[in-house]
């Protein structure tokens, strides 16, 4: 059966997790003119991009990709990095490289649910990023996916290929114009980490209280490959549901998922990760830190599947409840799949901020608000993400701002 046929059959298939969404209520986005410099973005779009970790000056970036609604409006590789990386619309990449079809829907099933099906049936570009063999890119690559119009849908399909021996950091910022309160973003991302390659991928989401988000992603990691996925959500959202999978197919393959989640207002956040340990001596780790405020709900899921006797992985999920109206679920799942020698473990804890910690800090001269803020920043440990210092500092400032707004 063709990919198209599989998508047609799955176009009404509900997702395994999260509330169902009627995709038909959202309109198609508008077309936009391209730009030749990020400083030419409208000020409100620039501010939204910056709030999602995007460097408008590109001073700390090796290359950039920006899609606004339906249109790829900007793509650029800095001169020093030409010959090391490729960045373009995935639509253009499929035309340039017919062999890219061999990667299309290999890490994510097209018939996983109605959202993957919709992305195939109604394509709206997305980015193709490839790091060439042996290239170790010393500045981050950035991609920005944004919506400018209210009540629209954006569905993109992204492909990232880390060729053998390559290394890079990619920062993806997803955000909205201030006039957007509702809409739907569907983002398909497939990662291919070849032998001895390393990718640190950081996704920063900055949505709106009436907005729905349905990312679907998967990674295939070969021998001695390393895939690190960081996810940061510090703003209200109507509903976000994602459960990315890393398949550790190669020997000594490694994956790590890190997430920092701040539930605000009526946000419904269902974030998980799945690591499948197929390769000999493969290993994985999933770390989640979540704060529940207001009426928000957070589901923190994690699944480890050991398929090789010489494999090991660990889950670490912790949450703090700031509100009596909030709800948090920690849902760890460990599966030994015909691999009795695989070592799988988990830790999970949910609770309030310890009163004695607050009192201790207050005894040192801090106000209660300052004490709670300091404890929160320590709990949301940005260092677990392994980011460059300038981006680490940026996320710390975002956490501080979120904390002040929520109190």
Secondary structure, DSSP 8 states (H G I E B T S, - for coil): --HHHHHHHHTT---SSS----GGGSEE-------SSGGGS-HHHHHHHHTTT--TT-TTEEEEEEEETTEEEEEEE-GGGBTTEEEEEHHHHHHH-GGGGGTTTTSS-TTSSHHHHHHHHT----EEEEE-TT-B--SEEEEEEEE-STTEEEEEEEEEEE-TT-EEEEEEEEEE-TT--EEEEEEEEEEEE-TT-EEEEEEEE---TEEEEEEEEEEEE-TT-EEEEEEEE-S--SEEEEEEEEEE-STT-EEEEEEEEEE-TT-EEEEEEEEEE-STTEEEEEEEEEEE-TT-EEEEEEEEEE-SSSEEEEEEEEEEE--SS-EEEEEEEEEE-S-TT-EEEEEEEEE---HHHHHHHHHTT--HHHHHHHHHHHHS-GGGG---HHHHHHHHHHHHHHHHHH-
